[in-house]
Amino acid sequence: MELSAKQIAELIQGEVVGNPDVTINNVSKIEDGKPGTISFLSNPKYTQYIYQTKASVVIVNNTFEPEKKVSATMIRVPDAYSAVAKLMQMYLDSKPRKTGVEQPSFVSETAIIGDFPYIGAFAYIGENVKIGNNVSIYPNTYIGDNVTIGDNNILYAGVKIYHNCVVGDNCILHAGAVVGSDGFGFAPDENNEYTKIPQLGNVVIEDNCEIGANTALDRATMGSTVLKKGVKLDNFVQIAHNVEIGENTVIAAMSGVAGSTVIGKNCMFGGHAGVVGHLTVADGVKMGAYTGIASSVKKEGAVMRGTPAFEARAFTRSWISLKSLPDLVKEVRVLKQEIKKLKGEE
């Protein structure tokens, strides 16, 4: 599909700087842009490339002021990154989606399927399942009994949703995601043997959530493990039983949240972050990569680093001191020797 800079600007409510009639038919990274493609600049680290890119059109922030000539046509917008995301989503939405039920697959006679479904080969849909409109279920997906799935969802190949779980509208579950596996609950006895605690609850995923590949959401022991609206989980994330994650919180890969912890809204977890069980984390908290939360974080908007975690500024000061520790140890040894000499101990 070919579009002019003027047409693109109209789609993303931007302002054209340069030739409005130049056309593009593909996308490219700004550092290796090619004629006929569109790129974007949002991270200042890549500013150097806008002066040498061969991309025909570059989307930039309104605040960008070029220091020298830019040969590409620019489209100014309030936020280049979100504008590109919107544009790419428009492109995806323009592509035809698969519909129909491929064979072999199994759909229970008691299941209720909405309009315009796509059910891929070797999918399994259990008893009393309710699936909304425009839902795409890719091959080798398992949907257990009594599951409810809303409208406009995409379940990629190999997704597993255990019995009684609920998925809202406009969600994406990537390949290998597991929703509703048993929480890690075992009771030790006097012989140090472990008895499994039945996990009788479910998982509830609200609207507009995205679950990364091979991410696991454990069902609650009782009640529900809950992802509120707009939560985004990266690949290989572990969410334990009875966890609640607030609206629009994002969690990067290899992170984990232990059982019965409540995470606020608008939080951000870097990769490999971890939170122990039965804690609360306030709204807007940010955790750097490898951060380990061992006690509740009550301050909204706190920025945490380290393991066990404390506020980022204090962590940075401590890290600077830690790097100086070998020199400090040497100085202390010298001072101890001098004190001994003064006391006549040598």
C-alpha positions in Angstrom: 0.0 0.0 0.0 1.4 3.4 -1.0 0.7 6.6 0.9 1.9 10.1 0.6 3.4 12.2 3.4 0.3 14.3 3.3 -2.0 11.3 3.7 0.1 9.9 6.6 0.0 13.3 8.4 -3.7 13.3 8.2 -3.9 9.8 9.7 -1.7 10.7 12.7 -2.7 14.4 13.0 0.8 15.6 12.1 2.4 18.6 10.3 4.4 18.0 7.1 7.7 19.7 6.8 9.1 19.2 3.3 7.5 17.6 0.2 3.9 16.5 1.1 3.6 14.5 -2.1 6.5 12.1 -1.5 5.2 8.5 -1.2 6.2 5.5 0.9 5.3 1.8 0.7 7.3 0.3 3.5 9.0 1.1 6.9 12.6 1.1 8.0 14.9 1.9 10.9 16.2 5.4 10.8 19.9 4.2 10.8 19.4 2.1 7.6 16.5 3.9 6.0 15.8 3.3 2.3 14.1 5.4 -0.3 10.3 4.8 -0.4 10.2 4.0 3.3 9.0 5.8 6.5 11.0 5.9 9.7 10.8 7.8 13.0 13.0 9.6 15.5 12.0 9.6 19.2 15.1 8.6 21.1 17.7 11.5 21.1 20.5 8.8 20.9 19.5 8.4 17.2 19.5 12.0 16.3 22.7 11.7 14.2 20.9 9.4 11.8 18.2 11.8 10.7 20.9 13.9 8.9 22.1 10.9 6.8 19.0 8.6 6.5 17.8 7.8 3.1 14.2 7.2 4.3 11.8 9.3 2.4 9.7 10.3 5.4 10.6 10.6 9.1 8.2 11.1 11.9 9.6 13.4 14.6 8.5 15.0 17.9 7.3 18.6 17.8 10.2 19.5 20.0 12.8 18.4 17.5 14.9 21.3 16.0 17.3 20.2 13.3 20.9 21.5 13.6 21.5 21.0 9.9 19.7 20.1 6.7 17.4 17.1 6.8 16.8 15.7 3.3 13.8 13.5 4.3 10.3 15.0 4.6 9.5 15.3 8.3 6.1 14.9 9.9 5.9 16.6 13.3 3.7 15.1 16.0 3.4 15.4 19.8 4.9 11.9 20.3 6.7 10.2 17.5 6.8 6.8 19.1 3.0 6.6 19.8 2.3 8.0 16.3 4.3 5.2 14.7 2.6 2.6 16.8 -0.8 4.0 15.7 0.3 4.0 12.1 1.6 0.4 12.3 -1.7 -0.7 13.9 -3.6 0.9 11.1 -1.5 -1.1 8.7 -2.2 -4.4 10.5 -5.9 -3.6 10.7 -6.0 -3.2 7.0 -4.8 -6.7 6.3 -7.4 -9.4 6.0 -7.7 -11.8 8.9 -8.4 -15.5 8.8 -11.9 -16.7 9.5 -13.6 -20.1 9.8 -12.9 -23.3 11.6 -10.0 -25.4 10.3 -9.9 -29.2 10.6 -9.0 -31.2 12.5 -10.1 -29.3 15.6 -12.5 -29.9 18.4 -15.3 -27.6 19.5 -17.7 -28.8 22.2 -21.4 -28.8 21.2 -22.0 -26.8 24.4 -19.6 -24.0 23.4 -21.0 -20.7 22.2 -18.9 -19.1 19.5 -19.5 -15.5 18.4 -19.4 -14.0 14.8 -16.5 -14.2 12.5 -14.2 -16.6 14.4 -11.0 -18.1 13.3 -10.2 -21.5 14.9 -7.0 -23.0 13.7 -6.2 -26.7 13.2 -5.8 -28.9 16.3 -7.4 -26.3 18.6 -9.5 -27.7 21.5 -12.5 -25.8 22.9 -14.1 -27.4 25.9 -17.6 -27.6 27.4 -19.6 -24.4 28.1 -17.0 -22.1 26.7 -18.2 -18.7 25.6 -16.2 -16.9 22.9 -17.1 -13.4 21.6 -17.0 -11.9 18.2 -13.9 -11.5 15.9 -11.7 -13.9 18.0 -8.7 -15.5 16.4 -7.6 -18.8 18.0 -4.5 -20.2 16.3 -3.5 -23.9 15.9 -2.7 -26.1 18.9 -4.5 -23.8 21.4 -6.4 -25.3 24.4 -9.4 -23.7 26.0 -10.7 -25.5 29.0 -14.3 -26.0 30.2 -16.3 -22.9 31.3 -13.8 -20.4 30.0 -15.2 -17.0 28.9 -13.4 -15.0 26.2 -14.6 -11.6 25.1 -14.5 -9.8 21.7 -11.6 -9.1 19.4 -9.0 -11.3 21.0 -6.0 -13.0 19.5 -4.8 -16.3 21.0 -1.6 -17.3 19.2 -0.4 -20.9 18.6 -0.1 -23.1 21.7 -1.9 -20.9 24.2 -3.4 -22.8 27.1 -6.3 -21.4 29.1 -7.4 -23.7 32.0 -11.0 -24.1 33.2 -13.1 -21.3 34.5 -10.8 -18.5 33.5 -12.0 -15.2 32.1 -10.4 -13.1 29.3 -11.9 -9.6 28.5 -12.0 -7.8 25.2 -9.2 -6.7 22.9 -6.5 -8.9 24.5 -3.5 -10.6 22.9 -2.0 -13.8 24.3 1.2 -14.8 22.6 2.4 -18.3 21.8 2.9 -20.7 24.7 1.2 -18.4 27.3 -0.5 -20.4 30.1 -3.4 -19.0 32.0 -4.8 -20.7 35.0 -2.2 -23.3 35.9 -2.2 -24.3 39.5 -0.7 -21.9 42.0 2.4 -23.2 43.9 0.7 -24.3 47.0 1.9 -27.2 49.2 1.5 -27.8 53.0 4.5 -29.6 54.8 3.7 -32.2 57.4 5.7 -33.5 60.3 7.6 -35.8 58.0 8.7 -32.9 55.7 6.5 -34.3 53.0 4.3 -31.9 51.1 0.5 -32.2 50.5 -0.8 -30.3 47.5 -3.3 -27.5 48.3 -6.1 -27.6 45.7 -6.2 -24.4 43.7 -9.9 -23.7 43.4 -9.9 -20.2 42.0 -9.3 -18.8 38.5 -7.6 -16.1 36.5 -9.4 -12.9 35.3 -7.8 -10.9 32.6 -9.6 -7.6 31.9 -9.8 -5.7 28.7 -6.8 -4.5 26.5 -4.2 -6.7 28.1 -1.3 -8.4 26.4 0.5 -11.5 27.6 3.9 -12.4 26.3 5.1 -15.7 25.0 5.6 -18.5 27.6 4.3 -16.3 30.4 2.4 -18.1 33.2 -0.5 -16.8 35.2 -1.4 -19.1 38.1 -5.0 -19.6 39.2 -5.9 -18.4 42.7 -6.2 -20.8 45.6 -9.6 -19.2 46.3 -11.0 -16.2 44.4 -9.1 -14.8 41.4 -5.7 -13.9 40.2 -6.5 -10.6 38.5 -4.9 -8.5 35.7 -6.7 -5.2 35.5 -7.3 -3.3 32.2 -4.3 -2.4 30.1 -1.7 -4.6 31.8 1.1 -5.7 29.5 3.3 -8.6 30.4 6.5 -9.5 28.5 7.8 -13.0 27.7 8.7 -15.4 30.4 6.9 -13.6 33.2 5.6 -15.5 36.3 2.5 -14.3 38.1 1.6 -16.4 41.1 -1.7 -17.3 42.7 -4.0 -14.5 44.0 -1.8 -11.7 42.7 -3.6 -8.5 41.6 -1.9 -6.2 39.1 -3.3 -2.7 38.6 -4.4 -1.0 35.4 -1.8 -0.2 32.8 1.1 -1.7 34.7 3.9 -3.1 32.4 6.3 -5.9 33.4 9.4 -6.8 31.4 10.7 -10.3 30.7 12.0 -12.8 33.3 10.2 -11.0 36.1 8.1 -12.6 38.8 5.5 -11.7 41.4 4.9 -14.1 44.3 1.5 -15.1 45.7 -1.1 -12.7 47.1 0.9 -9.5 46.3 -1.1 -6.5 45.1 0.6 -4.3 42.5 -0.7 -0.8 41.9 -1.7 0.8 38.6 0.8 2.4 36.2 3.8 0.6 37.6 6.8 -0.4 35.5 9.1 -3.4 36.1 12.4 -3.8 34.4 13.7 -7.2 33.3 14.4 -9.8 36.0 12.5 -7.8 38.7 11.0 -9.8 41.5 8.5 -9.2 44.3 8.0 -11.5 47.3 4.6 -12.6 48.4 1.9 -10.9 50.5 3.1 -7.3 49.8 1.6 -4.2 48.3 3.2 -1.9 45.8 1.8 1.6 45.4 0.7 3.2 42.1 3.3 4.4 39.7 6.3 2.6 41.2 9.2 1.9 38.8 11.6 -0.9 39.3 15.0 -1.1 37.5 16.2 -4.4 36.0 17.1 -7.0 38.6 15.3 -5.2 41.4 14.1 -7.3 44.3 11.2 -6.0 46.4 11.3 -7.6 49.8 8.9 -5.3 51.7 5.9 -3.3 50.7 6.4 -0.1 48.7 4.0 2.5 50.0 5.3 5.7 48.3 3.5 6.4 45.0 5.8 6.9 42.1 8.9 5.6 43.9 11.8 4.5 41.8 13.4 1.4 43.2 16.7 -0.4 42.4 18.8 -3.1 44.0 18.2 -6.3 45.9 16.8 -5.9 48.5 15.5 -2.7 46.8 15.6 0.8 48.0 15.1 4.2 46.3 17.1 4.7 43.2 19.0 7.9 44.3 20.1 6.2 47.5 21.1 3.1 45.5 23.2 5.2 43.2 25.0 6.8 46.1 25.6 3.4 47.7 26.9 2.0 44.5 29.4 4.8 44.2 30.6 4.2 47.7 30.7 0.4 47.1 33.1 1.0 44.1 35.3 3.0 46.4 35.3 0.3 49.1 38.7 -1.3 48.2 40.5 2.1 48.5 38.7 2.8 51.8 39.8 -0.6 53.2 43.4 0.3 52.3 43.1 3.6 54.0 41.7 2.0 57.2 44.6 -0.5 57.3 47.1 2.4 57.0 45.3 4.3 59.7 45.3 1.3 62.0 49.0 0.9 61.6 49.6 4.5 62.4 47.4 4.3 65.5 49.4 1.3 66.7 52.6 3.3 66.2 51.3 6.2 68.2 50.3 3.8 71.0 53.7 2.2 71.0 52.3 -1.2 70.2 54.8 -1.7 67.4 
